[in-house]
C-alpha cells in the first residue's frame, strides 16, 4: 500500500524521507511525499513551497493529488507544523 503524505515544507519532507521511509517500507507501506505549493510565478514558471498561510492551499493541493492518484491501494495523510496557527490563535482569541 502506498501512503501519499502532504507536508508543509522542506523540514517535514526531510523528516518523512529520512525517518519514516525505511520503517514504513519494511511494513509494506510505501510513502510518497509532496510539499504544499504556496505560490507560483506565472512569468518564470517557478513554484514556491512551504510556509502555509491558508487552509485553502492545503485543500487545493490535496484535491489535485487525489484526482491524479486514483489507485485503490493508496491512502493520504498530512504533516504540518502548527505552531504558527497556535500563535495566530493566541493573538486573535479574546481574553
C-alpha positions, 0 to 999 in steps of 0.5 A: 500500500502506498501512503501519499503524505502532504507536508508543509515544507522542506523540514517535514519532507526531510523528516518523512524521507529520512525517518519514516521511509525505511520503517514504513517500507519494511511494513509494506507501506510505501510513502510518497511525499509532496510539499504544499505549493504556496505560490507560483510565478506565472512569468518564470514558471517557478513554484514556491513551497512551504510556509502555509498561510491558508487552509485553502492551499492545503485543500487545493493541493490535496484535491489535485493529488487525489484526482491524479492518484486514483489507485485503490491501494493508496491512502493520504495523510498530512504533516504540518507544523502548527505552531504558527496557527497556535500563535495566530490563535493566541493573538486573535482569541479574546481574553 
